[in-house]
């Protein structure tokens, strides 16, 4: 079993792209193409990476983290994946599929970008190439910028705190003694003149 894992790790880290072609029969290739087309069409975010030099353990850690956020991280067969891309909204990123390629598919480009960017800083062997967000083609720089944006949950929390803040200020003014209200009113009138 251990030997099999070492052989698999060698295949993953090697430059030999045709390994999956050799292992797939015609029916499996058709199924792979069909499955990948569905994934590409259903995903709002498709980020493409090179993973050469990452160990199986490192890839598992990355996959686990992605899964926690509802993101699929899949090692691709480039030749067959290009066939799957052909008739999808993602066809324009087919040029990114060369070398040891893996793809992150999700509905949330920000979470995907954050996780991949953080992981690539800790593991120099993961290279982000770019991808697609909605209809927009992304370069590496775009992915790095997207990674700095707040996630949907973070944005919701910020909006909630902004909306709560004026209500809290109003409440504190209403509960303040009369002298404080007078002082605030005087300060406000000075500012408006």
C-alpha positions as CSV (number, residue, x, y, z in Angstrom):
1,X,0.0,0.0,0.0
2,X,2.8,2.4,1.0
3,X,4.6,1.6,-2.3
4,X,1.4,2.4,-4.3
5,X,1.1,5.8,-2.5
6,X,4.7,6.6,-3.3
7,X,4.1,5.7,-7.0
8,X,1.0,7.8,-7.1
9,X,2.9,10.7,-5.5
10,X,5.6,10.3,-8.1
11,X,3.0,10.4,-10.9
12,X,1.3,13.5,-9.5
13,X,4.7,15.3,-9.1
14,X,6.0,14.2,-12.5
15,X,5.7,16.2,-15.7
16,X,4.1,13.3,-17.5
17,X,0.7,14.7,-18.4
18,X,-0.7,11.7,-20.3
19,X,-0.9,9.4,-17.2
20,X,-4.6,9.8,-16.9
21,X,-5.1,9.1,-20.7
22,X,-3.3,5.8,-20.3
23,X,-5.5,4.8,-17.4
24,X,-8.9,5.9,-18.8
25,X,-10.9,3.9,-21.4
26,X,-13.1,5.7,-23.9
27,X,-16.3,5.5,-21.7
28,X,-14.4,6.9,-18.7
29,X,-13.1,9.8,-20.8
30,X,-16.7,10.6,-22.0
31,X,-17.9,10.5,-18.4
32,X,-15.0,12.7,-17.3
33,X,-15.8,15.3,-20.0
34,X,-19.5,15.2,-19.2
35,X,-18.8,15.6,-15.4
36,X,-16.3,18.5,-16.0
37,X,-18.7,20.3,-18.3
38,X,-21.3,20.2,-15.5
39,X,-18.8,21.5,-13.0
40,X,-17.6,24.3,-15.2
41,X,-21.2,25.4,-16.1
42,X,-22.4,25.3,-12.5
43,X,-19.4,27.2,-11.0
44,X,-19.3,30.9,-10.7
45,X,-15.6,30.8,-10.0
46,X,-12.9,28.6,-11.7
47,X,-9.4,29.2,-10.5
48,X,-6.5,27.4,-12.2
49,X,-3.3,26.4,-10.5
50,X,-0.1,24.4,-11.0
51,X,0.7,22.0,-8.2
52,X,4.0,20.4,-9.3
53,X,6.2,19.7,-6.3
54,X,3.4,19.5,-3.7
55,X,3.2,16.2,-1.8
56,X,0.0,14.1,-1.6
57,X,-0.3,15.2,2.0
58,X,-0.1,18.9,1.1
59,X,-2.7,18.3,-1.6
60,X,-4.9,16.6,0.9
61,X,-4.6,19.5,3.3
62,X,-5.5,21.9,0.6
63,X,-8.5,19.8,-0.6
64,X,-9.8,19.5,3.0
65,X,-9.6,23.2,3.5
66,X,-11.4,23.9,0.2
67,X,-14.1,21.3,1.0
68,X,-14.8,23.1,4.3
69,X,-15.8,26.1,2.3
70,X,-17.8,24.3,-0.4
71,X,-15.0,24.4,-3.0
72,X,-14.0,21.5,-5.2
73,X,-10.3,21.3,-5.8
74,X,-9.7,18.8,-8.6
75,X,-6.5,17.7,-10.4
76,X,-7.2,17.8,-14.1
77,X,-6.4,15.8,-17.2
78,X,-5.5,18.8,-19.4
79,X,-6.2,17.3,-22.8
80,X,-9.6,15.9,-21.8
81,X,-10.4,19.0,-19.7
82,X,-9.8,21.2,-22.8
83,X,-12.4,19.1,-24.6
84,X,-14.8,19.6,-21.7
85,X,-14.2,23.4,-21.8
86,X,-14.9,23.6,-25.5
87,X,-18.7,24.3,-25.3
88,X,-18.9,26.0,-21.9
89,X,-18.7,29.6,-20.5
90,X,-15.1,28.7,-19.4
91,X,-13.8,28.0,-22.9
92,X,-11.6,31.2,-22.9
93,X,-9.4,29.8,-20.1
94,X,-8.4,26.6,-21.9
95,X,-4.9,28.0,-22.5
96,X,-4.2,27.8,-18.8
97,X,-4.5,24.0,-18.9
98,X,-0.9,22.9,-19.5
99,X,1.5,21.2,-17.1
100,X,0.4,19.7,-13.7
101,X,-2.9,21.6,-13.4
102,X,-5.5,21.6,-10.7
103,X,-8.7,23.7,-10.6
104,X,-10.8,25.2,-7.8
105,X,-14.5,25.2,-8.7
106,X,-16.9,27.1,-6.5
107,X,-19.7,29.7,-6.2
108,X,-17.5,32.0,-4.1
109,X,-14.5,33.4,-5.9
110,X,-13.4,35.3,-2.8
111,X,-13.1,32.3,-0.6
112,X,-11.3,30.3,-3.3
113,X,-8.9,33.1,-3.9
114,X,-8.2,33.6,-0.2
115,X,-7.5,29.9,0.4
116,X,-5.3,29.5,-2.6
117,X,-3.4,32.7,-2.0
118,X,-2.8,31.8,1.7
119,X,-1.8,28.2,0.8
120,X,0.6,29.4,-2.0
121,X,2.3,31.7,0.4
122,X,3.0,28.8,2.7
123,X,3.7,26.3,-0.1
124,X,5.8,27.9,-2.9
125,X,5.1,24.9,-5.2
126,X,1.4,25.9,-5.6
127,X,1.3,28.5,-8.4
128,X,-2.0,30.3,-9.1
129,X,-2.3,30.9,-12.9
130,X,-5.6,32.8,-13.1
131,X,-9.2,31.7,-13.9
132,X,-12.7,32.9,-14.4
133,X,-15.1,34.7,-12.1
134,X,-18.6,34.9,-13.7
135,X,-17.8,36.0,-17.2
136,X,-14.5,37.7,-16.4
137,X,-11.2,36.2,-17.1
138,X,-8.7,36.6,-14.2
139,X,-5.0,36.9,-14.3
140,X,-2.8,36.1,-11.2
141,X,-2.9,39.8,-10.2
142,X,-6.7,39.8,-10.3
143,X,-6.9,36.7,-8.1
144,X,-4.5,38.3,-5.6
145,X,-6.7,41.4,-5.5
146,X,-9.9,39.3,-5.0
147,X,-8.2,37.5,-2.1
148,X,-8.0,40.8,-0.2
149,X,-11.8,41.4,-0.4
150,X,-14.1,40.4,2.4
151,X,-16.0,37.2,2.0
152,X,-19.8,37.3,1.9
153,X,-20.0,36.5,5.6
154,X,-17.4,39.1,6.5
155,X,-19.2,41.7,4.4
156,X,-22.5,40.9,6.1
157,X,-20.9,41.3,9.5
158,X,-19.4,44.7,8.6
159,X,-22.8,45.9,7.2
160,X,-24.6,44.7,10.3
161,X,-22.1,46.5,12.6
162,X,-22.4,49.7,10.5
163,X,-26.2,49.5,10.7
164,X,-26.1,48.9,14.4
165,X,-23.7,51.8,15.1
166,X,-26.1,54.7,14.5
167,X,-28.8,53.0,16.5
168,X,-26.4,52.5,19.4
169,X,-25.4,56.2,19.2
170,X,-29.0,57.4,19.1
171,X,-29.8,55.2,22.1
172,X,-26.9,56.5,24.1
173,X,-28.0,60.1,23.4
174,X,-31.5,59.4,24.4
175,X,-30.4,57.8,27.7
176,X,-27.8,60.5,28.4
177,X,-28.5,63.1,31.1
178,X,-30.0,66.4,29.8
179,X,-26.7,68.3,30.2
180,X,-24.9,65.9,27.8
181,X,-27.6,66.4,25.2
182,X,-27.3,70.2,25.5
183,X,-23.5,69.9,25.1
184,X,-23.9,67.7,22.0
185,X,-26.5,70.1,20.5
186,X,-24.2,73.1,21.1
187,X,-21.3,71.2,19.5
188,X,-23.4,70.3,16.5
189,X,-24.6,73.8,16.0
190,X,-21.0,75.1,16.1
191,X,-20.1,72.6,13.4
192,X,-22.9,73.6,11.1
193,X,-22.0,77.4,11.2
